[in-house]
Amino acid sequence: MPTILRIGPYRFFFYSNEDGEPAHIHIQRERMLAKFWLKPVALASSTRFSPKELRKLQILVS
């Protein structure tokens, strides 16, 4: 899973073998994980991130 960007405590990465899924990005911080679709930017899933932090992440992805 190649890391493509680090912003503060966030690591942005993707898996190279997720066939059949629309373009998306994974974001990790400590034990928290989120997945955002890219077109249009929308939250696909999240584990342990607060709603406030998810809004911040969505802005970063946009």
Number of C-alpha atoms within 10 A of each C-alpha: 10 9 12 10 11 12 8 7 8 16 16 19 18 16 12 8 8 10 8 6 8 10 14 20 19 20 20 18 14 9 8 13 16 20 21 22 18 16 10 10 15 14 17 13 11 17 11 12 16 11 10 8 10 16 12 11 18 17 10 9 15 11
